Amino acid sequence: GAALMLAASVTTHATYLHSWGSILIQDTVMPLRQRPLSPARHLMLLRLAILGVAVFAFAFSLLFKQSEYIFLFFAITGAIFAGGSGAVIIGGLYWKRGSAAAAWTAMLVGSTIAVGGILIHRLDPALFAGGREALPLLPRLGWQALAWLHGINGQQYWALAMFASTLLYVGVSLLGPRRAHDLERTLHRGAHAIAAEAAVGDSAPLRGWRALGVSREFTRGDKVIYALTYAWTGLWVLVFIGGTIWSLSRRAPAPDYAAVAEPARSALVATEALLQGKGTPAAAWAPAAQRLDSLLAAAPTLDHPLLRQRLGLCWLKAGDPEAALPHLEAAVALDPQLHRGWTSLAEAATATDRIERAQLAAARGLATLDPVSRGWARYWGVYVIVQVAVTVISIIWLTTGGLGDIRRLFRHLDGSVRNELDDGRVREPTPGS
């Protein structure tokens, strides 16, 4: 496991280093410099940029403290580049009016929003309330906006960065000089096509294929793979939609609290608010558990599997699985078909290192699933098996084809004549060219 994680880390970081280092040189240094670099100097700058990225990543990891879930952190750090790059790439390739000023604006705004989100998450929420009291002249709306920006997560910052950068890319392009860029020349199409790069497939695609993005470069095999990809995705979407409609028509009944005598019934209903609330703190569950415990101790005749299950769940949520265990055991003893009792028991047994009991409870929980949950469990089981099988086949297929492609690539590079002027820049045409 450790070896796999190390290998994955090495390959991932190698990609990051080369990507960010080359982006810095190709997309920032080269456009600002205006003059071409010699191949040796160009390579040296790329290597120094990669080394600089590595040093920055190392120093940043030592000094920065994680403040949110890892995937949300990936989203907000990724937005430093991806927040603005989408507008720049799509606008640059598909819109003649896109301009360099608009591209710089989109990238700067996207990265500023992302970096600002990282910084504002470092602030103490109490600062906003204190600021309103210390600086009453500042508009209340501004402090509310700051509080809102502090509360949204990394994924939402990414969406905000993409929206703002796209809006500004379009706005700056339209407000700037009315100059249409020659996309055919940039993309080597039409009169600017390079014969060696324009591999033509079997025939011109039909109208239906063209609507799906199929061009003359698609061979017959490419079209088959393309169609199968669409069909595969569409099939699972249809299956999922059908399963959703089926499950909605057979929704599991709500707990029958009517079978629980008062006052225990009212106490059970009162705990529903805790279950419905997102992120209910552990401290809120302990009083609920104590109330139910007191009711049961004062009137043992109120005993009921739903009451026992909810009592065990409250102790479990309060962080006391030892106190939860006897109540959950009593719940499944009173009603062996109580699915939620078995699942809560499995969780409590796992938390108290009773692994064998947890496995037995989990198995009984699966056996007592309602028809809808059982159907979805079967669906996901089949889905995972099919996806694993397709993944294995794809890995073998792509690895075999990839190795052949690498061999052909190196053969081609061996015999190709390199153009030292081709440094990745798009040069403006000169008069007469």
LOLOKE-219513 format. One line per 2 residues: number of its first residue (from 1); their letters; for each residue x, y, z of C-alpha. Coordinates in steps of 0.1 Angstrom, whole numbers, plus 5000, padded with zeros to 4 digits. Example, Ala and Ser with C-alpha at 12.3 -4.5 7.8 and 13.67 -1.06 7.14 Angstrom:
2
1) as) 5123/4955/5078 ~ 5137/4989/5071
! end
This chain:
433
1) ga) 5000/5000/5000 ~ 5027/5025/5009
3) al) 5047/5016/4978 ~ 5016/5022/4956
5) ml) 5009/5056/4973 ~ 5046/5066/4968
7) aa) 5045/5056/4931 ~ 5012/5075/4927
9) sv) 5027/5106/4944 ~ 5058/5105/4923
11) tt) 5038/5103/4890 ~ 5013/5129/4901
13) ha) 5039/5154/4913 ~ 5060/5149/4881
15) ty) 5030/5159/4860 ~ 5023/5189/4883
17) lh) 5059/5201/4881 ~ 5061/5198/4843
19) sw) 5026/5213/4838 ~ 5030/5244/4861
21) gs) 5067/5250/4851 ~ 5059/5249/4813
23) il) 5027/5270/4819 ~ 5048/5297/4837
25) iq) 5073/5299/4808 ~ 5050/5294/4778
27) dt) 5020/5314/4789 ~ 5036/5341/4810
29) vm) 5073/5347/4802 ~ 5071/5340/4764
31) pl) 5042/5364/4756 ~ 5058/5392/4778
33) rq) 5092/5387/4763 ~ 5081/5392/4726
35) rp) 5115/5380/4713 ~ 5122/5343/4707
37) ls) 5146/5324/4729 ~ 5174/5301/4718
39) pa) 5166/5264/4722 ~ 5193/5261/4749
41) rh) 5180/5291/4769 ~ 5144/5280/4764
43) lm) 5152/5246/4779 ~ 5172/5261/4808
45) ll) 5142/5284/4817 ~ 5118/5254/4816
47) rl) 5141/5234/4839 ~ 5145/5264/4863
49) ai) 5107/5269/4864 ~ 5101/5232/4872
51) lg) 5127/5234/4900 ~ 5110/5266/4913
53) va) 5076/5249/4914 ~ 5091/5220/4933
55) vf) 5107/5244/4959 ~ 5075/5264/4962
57) af) 5054/5232/4967 ~ 5078/5220/4994
59) af) 5079/5253/5013 ~ 5041/5258/5009
61) sl) 5034/5223/5023 ~ 5056/5230/5054
63) lf) 5040/5264/5062 ~ 5003/5260/5051
65) kq) 4977/5245/5075 ~ 4948/5225/5060
67) se) 4915/5243/5068 ~ 4889/5222/5049
69) yi) 4882/5188/5033 ~ 4909/5177/5009
71) fl) 4888/5176/4978 ~ 4874/5211/4985
73) ff) 4910/5223/4990 ~ 4919/5207/4956
75) ai) 4890/5226/4941 ~ 4900/5260/4954
77) tg) 4938/5255/4946 ~ 4929/5242/4912
79) ai) 4908/5273/4906 ~ 4940/5294/4907
81) fa) 4946/5282/4872 ~ 4914/5265/4861
83) gg) 4891/5292/4873 ~ 4902/5315/4844
85) sg) 4918/5290/4819 ~ 4884/5276/4808
87) av) 4872/5309/4794 ~ 4906/5316/4779
89) ii) 4910/5282/4761 ~ 4874/5280/4749
91) gg) 4872/5317/4739 ~ 4907/5316/4723
93) ly) 4899/5285/4702 ~ 4863/5291/4692
95) wk) 4857/5329/4692 ~ 4873/5353/4668
97) rg) 4868/5383/4690 ~ 4887/5369/4720
99) sa) 4917/5392/4728 ~ 4949/5389/4748
101) aa) 4937/5416/4772 ~ 4906/5396/4779
103) aw) 4927/5365/4785 ~ 4949/5382/4810
105) ta) 4919/5397/4827 ~ 4902/5363/4830
107) ml) 4933/5346/4844 ~ 4941/5374/4869
109) vg) 4905/5375/4881 ~ 4901/5337/4884
111) st) 4934/5334/4903 ~ 4926/5364/4925
113) ia) 4893/5350/4935 ~ 4908/5316/4943
115) vg) 4938/5330/4963 ~ 4914/5354/4981
117) gi) 4892/5324/4990 ~ 4922/5306/5005
119) li) 4932/5337/5025 ~ 4897/5345/5037
121) hr) 4893/5310/5050 ~ 4922/5317/5073
123) ld) 4903/5344/5091 ~ 4885/5340/5124
125) pa) 4847/5343/5118 ~ 4844/5364/5150
127) lf) 4864/5391/5131 ~ 4834/5400/5110
129) ag) 4812/5408/5140 ~ 4840/5426/5157
131) gr) 4847/5446/5126 ~ 4811/5458/5124
133) ea) 4813/5471/5159 ~ 4848/5487/5156
135) lp) 4841/5503/5122 ~ 4804/5513/5121
137) ll) 4809/5535/5091 ~ 4815/5505/5068
139) pr) 4783/5493/5052 ~ 4767/5464/5069
141) lg) 4762/5448/5034 ~ 4800/5447/5029
143) wq) 4805/5428/5062 ~ 4777/5404/5053
145) al) 4794/5398/5019 ~ 4827/5390/5037
147) aw) 4809/5366/5061 ~ 4793/5349/5031
149) lh) 4826/5346/5013 ~ 4841/5331/5045
151) gi) 4813/5305/5046 ~ 4814/5291/5011
153) ng) 4837/5261/5003 ~ 4864/5255/4977
155) qq) 4841/5241/4951 ~ 4818/5272/4953
157) yw) 4849/5294/4950 ~ 4858/5275/4918
159) al) 4823/5282/4904 ~ 4826/5318/4913
161) am) 4860/5321/4897 ~ 4848/5305/4865
163) fa) 4816/5327/4863 ~ 4835/5359/4869
165) st) 4864/5351/4845 ~ 4840/5341/4818
167) ll) 4819/5372/4822 ~ 4850/5395/4821
169) yv) 4866/5376/4792 ~ 4835/5383/4771
171) gv) 4831/5419/4783 ~ 4868/5429/4778
173) sl) 4868/5413/4743 ~ 4837/5432/4733
175) lg) 4848/5465/4747 ~ 4883/5463/4732
177) pr) 4893/5469/4696 ~ 4871/5452/4670
179) ra) 4897/5429/4656 ~ 4888/5394/4644
181) hd) 4915/5368/4649 ~ 4923/5343/4622
183) le) 4914/5311/4639 ~ 4920/5290/4607
185) rt) 4957/5301/4608 ~ 4960/5294/4646
187) lh) 4945/5260/4643 ~ 4961/5251/4610
189) rg) 4928/5246/4592 ~ 4916/5254/4556
191) ah) 4942/5273/4536 ~ 4967/5270/4566
193) ai) 4964/5233/4570 ~ 4996/5213/4573
195) aa) 4994/5182/4551 ~ 5014/5160/4576
197) ea) 4990/5169/4604 ~ 4957/5166/4585
199) av) 4950/5129/4586 ~ 4917/5123/4567
201) gd) 4895/5093/4576 ~ 4873/5072/4553
203) sa) 4849/5098/4541 ~ 4830/5130/4550
205) pl) 4808/5124/4580 ~ 4770/5124/4575
207) rg) 4750/5152/4590 ~ 4740/5132/4621
209) wr) 4777/5124/4629 ~ 4787/5161/4623
211) al) 4761/5171/4650 ~ 4780/5149/4675
213) gv) 4813/5165/4666 ~ 4826/5139/4642
215) sr) 4849/5153/4615 ~ 4868/5140/4585
217) ef) 4897/5131/4608 ~ 4876/5102/4623
219) tr) 4884/5068/4608 ~ 4857/5040/4608
221) gd) 4872/5026/4640 ~ 4871/5060/4656
223) kv) 4834/5063/4648 ~ 4827/5029/4663
225) iy) 4845/5038/4695 ~ 4828/5072/4697
227) al) 4793/5057/4692 ~ 4800/5030/4718
229) ty) 4811/5056/4743 ~ 4779/5075/4738
231) aw) 4758/5044/4739 ~ 4775/5031/4771
233) tg) 4770/5063/4790 ~ 4734/5067/4777
235) lw) 4725/5031/4787 ~ 4736/5037/4823
237) vl) 4718/5070/4824 ~ 4686/5053/4813
239) vf) 4690/5025/4838 ~ 4695/5050/4866
241) ig) 4665/5071/4855 ~ 4644/5039/4854
243) gt) 4656/5028/4888 ~ 4649/5063/4903
245) iw) 4613/5062/4889 ~ 4608/5027/4903
247) sl) 4622/5036/4937 ~ 4600/5068/4940
249) sr) 4569/5047/4933 ~ 4579/5023/4961
251) ra) 4592/5045/4988 ~ 4599/5029/5021
253) pa) 4573/5037/5048 ~ 4582/5062/5075
255) pd) 4587/5048/5111 ~ 4554/5039/5127
257) ya) 4556/5061/5158 ~ 4519/5054/5165
259) av) 4529/5020/5179 ~ 4550/5038/5206
261) ae) 4532/5049/5237 ~ 4532/5084/5251
263) pa) 4553/5102/5263 ~ 4580/5082/5245
265) rs) 4563/5089/5211 ~ 4567/5127/5216
267) al) 4603/5123/5226 ~ 4610/5103/5195
269) va) 4594/5128/5173 ~ 4614/5156/5190
271) te) 4647/5138/5179 ~ 4637/5139/5143
273) al) 4648/5176/5141 ~ 4683/5164/5151
275) lq) 4683/5138/5124 ~ 4671/5162/5097
277) gk) 4697/5189/5107 ~ 4730/5188/5088
279) gt) 4761/5187/5110 ~ 4743/5185/5143
281) pa) 4771/5187/5170 ~ 4777/5157/5193
283) aa) 4769/5179/5223 ~ 4732/5182/5211
285) wa) 4727/5144/5210 ~ 4737/5137/5246
287) pa) 4707/5155/5262 ~ 4683/5138/5238
289) aq) 4698/5104/5248 ~ 4695/5113/5285
291) rl) 4658/5122/5281 ~ 4650/5090/5263
293) ds) 4670/5070/5289 ~ 4651/5087/5318
295) ll) 4617/5079/5302 ~ 4626/5042/5298
297) aa) 4640/5040/5333 ~ 4609/5056/5348
299) ap) 4584/5035/5328 ~ 4599/5001/5315
301) tl) 4565/4993/5299 ~ 4573/5020/5273
303) dh) 4600/4997/5259 ~ 4598/4994/5221
305) pl) 4623/4986/5193 ~ 4620/5020/5177
307) lr) 4626/5037/5211 ~ 4657/5015/5218
309) qr) 4671/5020/5183 ~ 4667/5058/5186
311) lg) 4682/5058/5221 ~ 4712/5038/5209
313) lc) 4716/5061/5179 ~ 4716/5092/5201
315) wl) 4744/5078/5223 ~ 4763/5068/5192
317) ka) 4760/5103/5177 ~ 4769/5117/5211
319) gd) 4803/5098/5209 ~ 4795/5071/5234
321) pe) 4792/5038/5215 ~ 4796/5018/5247
323) aa) 4764/5033/5260 ~ 4747/5027/5227
325) lp) 4755/4990/5224 ~ 4730/4975/5249
327) hl) 4701/4996/5236 ~ 4708/4986/5200
329) ea) 4711/4949/5210 ~ 4678/4952/5228
331) av) 4662/4968/5196 ~ 4672/4940/5173
333) al) 4662/4914/5200 ~ 4627/4930/5201
335) dp) 4624/4933/5163 ~ 4649/4911/5143
337) ql) 4636/4927/5111 ~ 4645/4963/5122
339) hr) 4670/4972/5095 ~ 4681/5005/5110
341) gw) 4687/4987/5143 ~ 4712/4963/5127
343) ts) 4730/4991/5108 ~ 4734/5012/5139
345) la) 4745/4981/5159 ~ 4772/4974/5132
347) ea) 4784/5010/5135 ~ 4785/5009/5174
349) at) 4803/4975/5174 ~ 4829/4987/5149
351) at) 4835/5018/5171 ~ 4841/4996/5201
353) dr) 4864/4971/5182 ~ 4839/4943/5183
355) ie) 4847/4934/5147 ~ 4830/4900/5146
357) ra) 4798/4914/5160 ~ 4799/4943/5136
359) ql) 4803/4919/5106 ~ 4773/4898/5117
361) aa) 4752/4929/5123 ~ 4761/4944/5089
363) ar) 4751/4911/5072 ~ 4718/4911/5090
365) gl) 4713/4947/5080 ~ 4717/4938/5044
367) at) 4693/4909/5048 ~ 4666/4931/5062
369) ld) 4668/4959/5036 ~ 4635/4971/5023
371) pv) 4628/4962/4986 ~ 4639/4997/4973
373) sr) 4672/4997/4992 ~ 4678/4960/4982
375) gw) 4672/4969/4946 ~ 4697/4998/4947
377) ar) 4723/4977/4965 ~ 4720/4951/4938
379) yw) 4722/4978/4911 ~ 4754/4992/4926
381) gv) 4769/4958/4930 ~ 4763/4949/4894
383) yv) 4775/4984/4883 ~ 4808/4981/4902
385) iv) 4815/4946/4888 ~ 4808/4957/4853
387) qv) 4829/4988/4856 ~ 4858/4969/4871
389) av) 4856/4944/4842 ~ 4855/4972/4816
391) tv) 4883/4990/4833 ~ 4906/4959/4832
393) is) 4898/4954/4795 ~ 4904/4991/4788
395) ii) 4937/4990/4807 ~ 4950/4960/4787
397) wl) 4937/4976/4754 ~ 4951/5011/4760
399) tt) 4984/4998/4774 ~ 4990/4976/4743
401) gg) 4980/5004/4719 ~ 4999/5030/4739
403) lg) 5032/5010/4738 ~ 5028/5007/4700
405) di) 5021/5044/4697 ~ 5052/5052/4718
407) rr) 5074/5030/4696 ~ 5060/5048/4665
409) lf) 5065/5082/4682 ~ 5102/5076/4689
411) rh) 5107/5063/4653 ~ 5091/5094/4640
413) ld) 5111/5117/4663 ~ 5143/5099/4651
415) gs) 5138/5108/4615 ~ 5120/5142/4619
417) vr) 5137/5175/4611 ~ 5131/5199/4641
419) ne) 5122/5235/4635 ~ 5140/5255/4662
421) ld) 5117/5285/4657 ~ 5087/5264/4668
423) dg) 5087/5274/4705 ~ 5049/5272/4711
425) rv) 5041/5308/4702 ~ 5016/5319/4677
427) re) 5033/5345/4655 ~ 5014/5373/4638
429) pt) 5017/5372/4600 ~ 5041/5397/4584
431) pg) 5032/5416/4553 ~ 5035/5394/4523
433) s) 5036/5361/4543
! end
